[in-house]
Amino acid sequence: MSGQPIDTNCMTLTRFVLAEQRKYPTAAGNLSQLLTSIQSAVKAISAAVRRAGIANLGGAVGDVNVQGEDVQKLDVLSNELFINMLRSSYTCCMLVSEENETVIEVDTVHCGKYIVTFDPLDGSSNIDCLVSIGSIWGIFKKPDDAVYPFDPKIALQKGTNMVSAGYALYGSATMMVISQNNEVNGFMLDPSIGEFVLTDPKMTIPKAGAGKKNLYSINEGYENKWEPAVLEYVKSKKVGPKPYGARYIGSMVADVHRTIKYGGVFMYPKTTDAPMGKLRVLYECFPMAYIVENAGGKASDGTKPILEIEPTGLHVRSPIFLGSSDDVDDILAIMEKHA
């Protein structure tokens, strides 16, 4: 037989979550079941993304979502896949989606103990030009004293209550990055066997200056709308013997994944047009902050850790600065100086 030998003992995502479950003898396996359902949704979305141009799944459907954004065809499909897979997993009691104005309730027959917040297709405006896009999710437990029918407010928990979070990246390959138990692990989809295989165990974000590159990521088109502290920080990265490189894709999943792999900082600050920030707390900021912090980095809204935010609504927004701890500390020092 020619070529590389086949690995007959590869660590698939399914094996991994079962092994994690075995570490806790009292665990009922609900979280493992939930992650398996998310995995199924991601596989289906990945297949749809690969065929979008051929199957005429690109473009908008003509609707505008609760965020005021044009709804893409793949947005609708991805949202339905997440909802259907999570509802039928018997592990969730409530879902919060970027695409739905109100919470999505789960009937008593399928009801479980977890609340899942998700952006089913992050960066979907990039679909038609084949730029990397992704999915993001966060997992919380419902309060012990919550009774059916559940008050939607039980979804408004601080990020410190999260038990797991993850994202899927649909790029040159499809990858799932999952964080739980203070670890971050990356799994790449092997299309030859249809399974996610562990390729990036115990991911850690490089310290400032220790990565492959010194990078900052921000949409510089809004420079004239930034607050002075952000402008000062970005300008400081462009001078000196080793200036930082600028990298910005416009899909949060892709930008944050690169930041975790290479180090540096990702910033989406408030602007004069968006004084509360642009990214949504429950299903964008919280999951990404949870992942970055478990990878040894830091995430802040400019004044406090992102995970300490107490959301007042399902779709509230926040500025966010995340990445290598020292880089984020540099920003916070400048912001404190300007306060």
N, C-alpha and C positions, 0 to 999 in steps of 0.2 A: 504494500500500500504506500503510495507516494504522499508527499505533503506532511503537514503537522499531525502528530498523533492526536486522537480524540481523547479529551479529558473525561473519563468515566466517573469522576467523583467531584464534579464542579459544585460549588456552593450556590444554589439557586436562591432567589428571594423567598420562595415558598419554604425551602429547607431552613433558611435563615430565621424567618419569623417563628417557625415551630421550635427551633433550637432556643430562641430567646424566651419563648413561652415556658419551656422546660426548666428554665432557671428559677421559676416562681411556682412551686408545687401547688399553691392554692389558686393559680390562674385558671379561669374557665375557658380560655382560648378565644374570647370575644374580640380582642384587639387583633389577634392573628387573622381571624375571619374577616374583620373589617379591612385590614391591609390587603388581603387576598382579593376582596371585591374592588378596591381601588386599583389594584394591579390589572384586573380584567378590564376596567374602564380605560386605563392608560393604553393597554394593548390595542383596544378597539379604536381609540382616538389616533394612536400612532399610525394604524393602518389607513384610517381616513385621511390623515394629513399627507401620507405618501401618495395617495391617489386623488388628492383634491383637484389638481388641474385636469386630470384625465376624466374624472367622474363629475366635473362641473360643480364642485363643492366650494369653489372660490367665490369671492364677491359678497356683497351685502344682501340681506333679505328685504330691505326696505323699512325695517323697524328701528326704533331707538330704545335702548334699555334704560333701566332706572338711573344709570350713571350719565345719561345724555349722550351715549356713544352709539354709533351705527352698529347694528347687530349683523355679524357675518354668518353665513350658512354653517360654517364649522362651529361657531359659538353655540348655535342652537343644538346641533348634533352632540357636541361635547357635554353640554349642560344636561341633556336628556340621558346620556350614558351615565354620567356621574349620579344623577338622581335615581335612575332605575337600579343601578348596581348597589347603591348604598341602601335604598329602601328595601331591597330584597335580601340584604345581608343579615337581617335579624339582629343587628348590633346597634342601630341608631334610633334615636327618638326624635331628632330634629336636625334639619339641614339648613345651612345659610349659603346661598349662592350669589355671586356677583350679578347674575342675570335676573334674579327674582327680587322684587321689592320687599316682600314679606318672607317670613320663615316658611320652610317646607316641612309640614308635619308628617310623621310616620304613623300609620294606623296601629291600633293596639295589637293586632295579630303579628306584625313585623317589628314591633317596638323593642328597642334595646336600651343600653345605658349611655351611649355616646352621642355627642353633638359634633357634627363635622361642618366646618366652614371651608369654602373652596371657591377658587377662580378656575372654572373649567378649562378656559383657554386664554392664557395670558399672552398679550402681544398680538392678538388676532388681526390687528390692522396690517401686520407684516405678512400675512398668509400669501397674498397674491404675488409678492416679490421673493418668496421662498427663503425668507429670513427665519432663523430659529425662533420657535415659540414654545409655550409650555403650559403646564397645569400646576396649581398650588393648592395645598390643603393643610388644615390644622384640625386636631382632634382634642376635644374636651370631654370630661365626664359630666353628666347631668348631676345637679345637686341631690344629695341623699333625701332631702325633704320634698323634692318636687313630685307633684301628683298629676296624673292625667285628667283632663287635657292640660298640657304644659303651657305655662306662661312664656311667650316669646323672650321675655327678659332673661330667662335662664341661659340664653346664648351670649349675653353681654358679660362675659367673664374676662378677667385680666389674663394677659398672656402667660403669666406665671402658673396658671392653672392647666396649661396645655400638657397633655400626656404624650403626644407624638405629633410630628409635622413632616411634611415632605413636599417635593416637587418632581415633576417629570419634565424633561427637556427633549423636545423633538427637533433635533439638529442633524448633524452629519451621522449621528446614531441616536437611538432613543435611550434615555437614561432615567432611572428613578433614584433620587437621593432621599433617604429616610433617616429621620432623627428620633431617637427614643433612648431612654436609659442613659442619658448624657453622652451618647455616641452619635456619629454621623457616618452612614455607610452608603456607598454608591453602587448601583447595579445597572449593567448595560444589557439591553435586549439583544439576545443572539437570535437572529431570524431563522437560523438553520434548525433550531430546536424549539423556538417559540417561547423561550424562557428568559427571565432576567437573571443574569449571572453576576455574582459579586466581583467587581473589578477594582473598587476603591474602598478598601476597608479602613475604618477609623480615620475618616478624613479630618485634617486639621488645616486651618488657614495659616499661611506663612506670616511670620511677624513682619512688621514694616521694614522694608529694605532687604528682607531675606528671601523673597520670592524670586521667580524667574525674571520678573519685570516689576518696576515700580509704576503702578497704574492708578489713575483716578477715573471714575466713570460718572458723568453728569451731562445733562442736555445743555450745552453751552449756548444754544439758541435763545435761552431765557436769561442770559447774563444781565441784561439791563433791568430785569425784574427781581433779581436776587437781593437779599438783605446784605448789608456791607460786610458782615463776618464771613459769609460764604464767598463773596467776591475776593476778599483778602486771602482766604485759604487757597482758593484755586490759583490765584496769581502767584502765591508763594511756591506752588508746586512746579511752576514753569521756569524757575530761576535756579541758579546754583550749578555746581559741576555735574550733578546727576538729577536733572529734571525728570519729573514723572511723565509717562506717556498717557495720552488721553484715549480712552476706549469707551464707546457708547453705542449699544445696539438698538435700544428702544424696546426690548422685551425684558422685563424684570428678571425672569428666570435665567435667561442667557447671561445677562450682566452680572447677576449675583453668583451664578455658577462659576464664571470666569474669576470673579473676585475671590471665591473660596479656593479655587485651584491655584491661582497665581499670587494672591495677596493684593493689598491695596485697599481702595475704598470706593463704595457705591453711594451716591448721594442723590436724593430727590427732595430738595428743600422746598419750603414754602416760597411763593412768589407774590407779587402785588395782585396778580389775577387769582391766585389760589392761596389766600392767607392761612388756611388750615392745612395746607399740603394737598397732594394729589392722590397718593396711594392709600388704599382702604386698609383700615386697621385689622379687622377680623380675619380676612382671607388673603392678604398680601403682606402687610407689615409683621403681624404676629408670627406666622409660620416661618418667614425668612429670618426674622430676628432669633427665633428659637433655634433654627438650624445653625446660624452663624455663631451664636453664643456657645452651642454645644461643640462647635468645631474650634473653639478657643478664641473667637473674635468678640466683637462688641457691636451693639446696635442701640442707637439713641434717637430721640426726636429733636435733639438739640439742647434739651434741658434735663431729661430723665431717660432711663432705659425704656426702650419701646415696650418691653413686656410688662412694665408697671402701669401702662395706660389703662384706665377704666373706661371702656367704650360706652358711649351714651346712646348709640344707635347701631343698626346693622351695617350701615354703609358709611360710617364716619371715617374721615381721612386724617392723615398725619404726615408731617415731614419725616424723613428717615435718613439716617447716616449709618451705614454698616460696613464692616470689613475688619481689617487687621486692627487689633486693640489700640496700638500706638497711633495709627493714622486717625482713628476716631477720636482719641484723646486730644490730638492736635487741633481738630476742628472744634471740639468742646471748649478748649482753652481760649481759642480766638472768640468763640461766641460769648463766653463768660466775660471776656475783656470788653466786648461791645455792649454787654447788657446794661 
